[in-house]
Amino acid sequence: MSDVIEFLEKMGRDAQLRHASSEDMELALDDAQIDAPLSSAILARDISALYDLLQLQPMFATQMEPGEEEEAPSREEEPGKEEEDAPSQDVRLANSRLATVAP
């Protein structure tokens, strides 16, 4: 199996080999001593056959983006929101007491 992987790596690195004619590719496969079924799959560029012959599975997974969530209502649409943002009377009273006590 390592011979096949090495050949595929070489094929990926070498543009001339990657785009070689069928005859040149057959010679390169023979030189690398790749088995006939694997050679046939490489010549046919049949990825699923290569996976089957090498007893491998693809090493990737599809990722999906989550669906879009609905937007929260804006401040303009929420009446009374301004009142919630303003400090309560208790906080204002406490702040005024601190201001009178502090030197």
MIZA-350149 format. One record per residue (C-alpha): x, y, z. Coordinates in nm, 3 decimals. Last residue first. Layout:
BEGIN
      xx      yy      zz
       X       Y       Z
...
***
This chain:
BEGIN
      xx      yy      zz
  -1.631   6.528   5.178
  -1.864   6.234   5.089
  -2.185   6.219   5.290
  -2.396   6.439   5.058
  -2.282   6.256   4.741
  -2.334   5.918   4.900
  -2.692   6.015   4.989
  -2.755   6.128   4.630
  -2.620   5.799   4.494
  -2.845   5.598   4.724
  -3.148   5.803   4.615
  -3.061   5.757   4.247
  -3.020   5.382   4.298
  -3.352   5.359   4.481
  -3.525   5.571   4.216
  -3.419   5.323   3.947
  -3.142   5.401   3.704
  -3.260   5.447   3.343
  -3.224   5.144   3.117
  -3.555   4.995   3.226
  -3.736   5.323   3.158
  -3.594   5.340   2.808
  -3.729   4.992   2.740
  -4.083   5.108   2.815
  -4.208   5.039   2.465
  -4.007   4.779   2.277
  -4.021   4.839   1.901
  -3.765   5.119   1.907
  -3.528   4.903   2.106
  -3.514   4.650   1.824
  -3.700   4.320   1.834
  -3.466   4.021   1.841
  -3.369   3.892   1.500
  -3.481   3.548   1.398
  -3.204   3.293   1.383
  -3.039   3.187   1.062
  -2.984   2.818   1.021
  -2.657   2.667   1.135
  -2.381   2.638   0.878
  -2.317   2.291   0.750
  -1.992   2.101   0.759
  -1.929   1.813   0.525
  -1.688   1.556   0.654
  -1.340   1.459   0.550
  -1.109   1.160   0.562
  -1.252   0.957   0.276
  -1.258   0.587   0.356
  -0.987   0.330   0.304
  -0.973  -0.036   0.208
  -0.692   0.030  -0.041
  -0.888  -0.140  -0.319
  -1.215   0.022  -0.211
  -1.066   0.371  -0.176
  -0.892   0.333  -0.511
  -1.218   0.219  -0.673
  -1.394   0.527  -0.529
  -1.124   0.753  -0.671
  -1.148   0.625  -1.028
  -0.885   0.822  -1.218
  -0.914   0.556  -1.491
  -0.535   0.524  -1.499
  -0.526   0.521  -1.118
  -0.800   0.257  -1.097
  -0.627   0.042  -1.359
  -0.295   0.071  -1.179
  -0.461  -0.033  -0.853
  -0.609  -0.342  -1.018
  -0.274  -0.421  -1.190
  -0.051  -0.392  -0.882
   0.195  -0.099  -0.866
   0.558  -0.188  -0.938
   0.676   0.177  -0.940
   0.833   0.122  -1.284
   0.508  -0.039  -1.402
   0.306   0.260  -1.278
   0.546   0.501  -1.452
   0.519   0.304  -1.776
   0.139   0.302  -1.753
   0.140   0.679  -1.691
   0.353   0.736  -1.998
   0.113   0.530  -2.209
  -0.195   0.701  -2.063
  -0.051   1.043  -2.143
   0.098   1.250  -1.865
  -0.093   1.530  -1.689
  -0.013   1.420  -1.333
   0.329   1.293  -1.441
   0.423   1.627  -1.594
   0.277   1.814  -1.296
   0.496   1.622  -1.051
   0.403   1.680  -0.687
   0.059   1.518  -0.699
   0.185   1.224  -0.905
   0.469   1.175  -0.659
   0.215   1.166  -0.376
   0.007   0.915  -0.573
   0.318   0.702  -0.628
   0.410   0.718  -0.260
   0.056   0.615  -0.165
   0.069   0.326  -0.411
   0.407   0.211  -0.284
   0.284   0.242   0.076
   0.000   0.000   0.000
***
